[in-house]
Amino acid sequence: MTDPRHGSGAGVKERTETREREPTLYQVVLLNDDYSTMEFVIQVLEEVFQKSPAEAYRIMIQVHVNGRGVAGVYTYEIAETKADKVTSMAHEAGFPLRATVEEA
């Protein structure tokens, strides 16, 4: 039976569908240089990116051998903040270590 208060029932009912989109992720990449010590790079990875000593060592070797290594993947604002922290730590310690932010 159709309810007379709602018409004949032949109307089109719109369905509102909300889609949640994941934010775009960005990777923080450490770049190799000839002056930053391996110990300093490990320290940065442990302090800024909360890596375990073993993981920090693995990434440091990757930076050393390949010239670059991914320190972490984050939303844009967090990635930028971490890259800036790397730059400021390196500057304070007298090293030219650089970090870039790239879309993952």
C-alpha positions in Angstrom: 0.0 0.0 0.0 1.1 3.5 -0.7 0.9 6.2 2.0 -1.1 9.1 0.6 1.0 11.6 2.6 4.1 10.6 0.5 2.5 10.5 -2.9 2.3 7.5 -5.2 5.7 6.1 -4.2 7.0 6.7 -7.8 9.3 9.5 -6.7 13.0 9.2 -7.0 14.8 8.9 -3.8 18.3 10.3 -3.8 21.0 8.4 -2.0 23.7 10.5 -0.6 26.9 8.6 -0.5 29.9 10.0 1.2 33.3 8.7 0.2 36.2 9.1 2.4 39.5 9.8 0.6 42.8 8.9 2.1 45.1 11.9 2.2 48.0 12.0 -0.2 51.1 10.6 1.4 54.6 12.0 1.0 58.0 10.4 1.7 60.8 12.1 3.5 64.0 11.2 1.7 67.5 11.7 3.2 70.2 12.6 0.7 73.8 11.4 1.0 76.7 13.8 1.4 80.4 13.4 2.0 80.5 15.1 5.4 77.6 13.9 7.7 78.7 11.0 9.8 76.9 7.7 9.8 76.4 8.1 13.5 74.7 11.4 13.0 72.4 10.0 10.3 71.4 7.2 12.7 70.8 9.7 15.5 68.5 11.7 13.2 66.6 8.6 12.1 66.1 7.5 15.7 65.1 10.9 17.1 63.1 12.5 14.3 61.6 9.4 12.7 61.4 7.1 15.8 63.3 4.3 14.1 64.7 1.4 16.0 68.6 1.2 16.0 68.5 -1.7 13.5 66.0 0.1 11.2 68.0 3.4 11.5 71.2 1.5 10.5 69.5 -0.1 7.5 68.2 3.2 6.2 71.6 4.9 6.8 73.3 2.2 4.8 70.8 2.7 2.0 71.5 6.4 2.0 75.2 5.8 2.0 75.2 3.2 -0.8 72.4 4.5 -3.0 72.7 8.2 -2.3 69.2 8.4 -0.8 66.9 6.6 1.5 63.3 6.9 2.6 63.1 7.8 6.3 59.3 7.7 6.5 56.0 8.3 4.8 53.5 10.8 6.2 50.9 13.4 5.3 52.3 16.5 3.7 52.4 18.7 6.8 54.1 16.0 9.0 56.6 15.2 6.2 57.5 18.9 5.9 57.9 19.3 9.6 60.2 16.3 9.8 62.3 17.4 6.9 62.7 20.9 8.5 63.7 19.2 11.8 66.4 17.2 9.9 67.7 20.4 8.4 67.8 22.3 11.7 69.5 19.4 13.5 72.1 19.1 10.8 72.7 22.8 10.8 73.2 22.9 14.6 75.6 19.9 14.4 77.5 21.4 11.5 76.5 18.8 8.9 75.1 19.4 5.4 72.5 16.5 5.7 69.4 17.3 3.6 66.0 15.8 3.5 63.5 16.3 0.7 59.7 15.6 0.6 58.4 13.7 -2.4 55.0 12.3 -3.2 54.9 8.6 -2.3 
